[in-house]
Amino acid sequence: MVHKFSGTYYCLSLASLCAVTVTALSSVFAVAQASNFGHPLVPDLIADPSITEIDGTFYLNATTDGAGAGLATSGLPVTWKSRDFLNWSFSGSIFPSNFDAKYWAPSGLIYRNGRYYLFPTLNGKITAVVANFPGGPFRALDGRDITSGSGWQPFPIQVGKAIDADIFVDDDGASYMVWAQRGFGKLKLDFSGFDGEQTLIRTKRDGYSEGPILFKRKGIYYYLYTLDGNEKYKYAYMMSRTSPLGPWQAPEQDILARTDYQTGVFGPGHGCVVNPKRSAQWYFVYLEYGRGGTNRQVWANQMNFNADGTIQPIQLTTEGVGAVRPAVPIVNLALGKSATASTARPDYRVPQRVDPQLNRIEDYAPANALDGSNGTRWLASEGDTAPWYQLDLGEAHKIKRTELYFDKPTAGHAYRLEFSLDGKTWQSYGVHENSIVQSPHTDVNSVRARYLKLTILQGPPGLWEFRVF
């Protein structure tokens, strides 16, 4: 896995001994800044992120956006994973093939007694599922598949709104759940229900709230909750120096994150906080308004604290946070090079919902897949029945590996990849005629070539990134 941050590409493979720093072309950043899509964490439309670090690997569970039907549907449930917080990948669904529920807003993974627990919102209600591995397959706690007619049951929530679970495990092993509209409850050891009554957390600010976060740092408990929505999404927080049961108090400056017009970050909403092991740094990971509706992306920024434990207002930026683990730099031969394609979709103006200051246009030029950003993409025109994408490296290079980050990767893709020295005579580099659900799609083949041509056989015709090594 390879990615770029501040002009340098990083690879976790220790077999790669190269250390090449790439001078970022000004055009690389111009595209992202002009469209205000920045450098999201992963190359896909996702929202409601929850990240857990287990044995040195970060696991990101989220809502898969971009399915095209708003709240009526969602994309395939997957788990993105990364060793360095910068290079993310997934392979296949985390549920058996007969899964047919609508999957939204999962909690982070909880590891207990050799098994992995997850609390997604399924068909509009929080549900506990369990698997023997972090990548699934997940089933209901009683072993039933999550499929119509199996009889699986949601979690027994009676207060608040039964969506958007977040699970906090305290130092003594006790577990607590928070959910939308300020719901709170202590969990049984086996996660089968609540140990005691369900209550509501009283917050300084009223109004509809979802995407809660409960965590602990240096003996202080924090409860984060959202307000408003769309471009006006924001986060506020409460503190308890006693217990996750409270009492809760609001700091004087309790708004943690809100739209930043200077940096172009709109509507920081439903997210999580991450403190990598053996690190003093914390991170705020959140959905951003993106393209509007259910076409969002996930961004990350540093989260810092004052000496008294209060949280500093988060400086929202579009640049990302880079790798949080050491990685070996490696050059991407395709960065900033030129490309042509069968077609390109017309520009799209992101609709304003509640904020007239939003002025965001997405373009789909072939160059977007070569700019080092997870926030820009090439899309073929609707109706293009034979989509192709051709990369020109400028001169012949020895190529060992390619990585394709397709648009809407959870839909699955089949493709043919060819190489050429002159752009006229083509040879096969990789052929995949059966649709595979993963990201990235990787081909390993040692050749010398100047041109690479991708023909998409199945799946949405588009690319977030095309990388060559």
Salt bridges, closest charged atoms under 4 A:
ASP48 OD1 - HIS270 ND1 3.24
GLU53 OE2 - ARG325 NH2 2.40
ASP65 OD2 - ARG296 NE 2.72
ASP142 OD2 - ARG144 NE 2.89
ASP145 OD1 - ARG139 NE 2.60
ASP164 OD2 - HIS270 ND1 3.51
ASP170 OD1 - LYS216 NZ 3.12
ASP171 OD2 - LYS216 NZ 2.87
ASP228 OD2 - LYS234 NZ 2.36
ASP254 OD1 - LYS204 NZ 3.43
ASP254 OD2 - ARG205 NE 2.83
GLU288 OE2 - ARG360 NH2 2.93
ASP355 OD2 - LYS232 NZ 3.67
GLU362 OE1 - ARG291 NE 2.93
GLU362 OE2 - ARG377 NE 2.89
ASP392 OD1 - ARG450 NE 2.72
GLU395 OE2 - HIS397 NE2 3.95
GLU403 OE2 - ARG401 NE 3.45
ASP407 OD1 - ARG377 NH1 2.72
GLU418 OE1 - ARG416 NE 3.97
ASP443 OD1 - HIS432 NE2 2.66
GLU465 OE1 - ARG467 NE 3.86
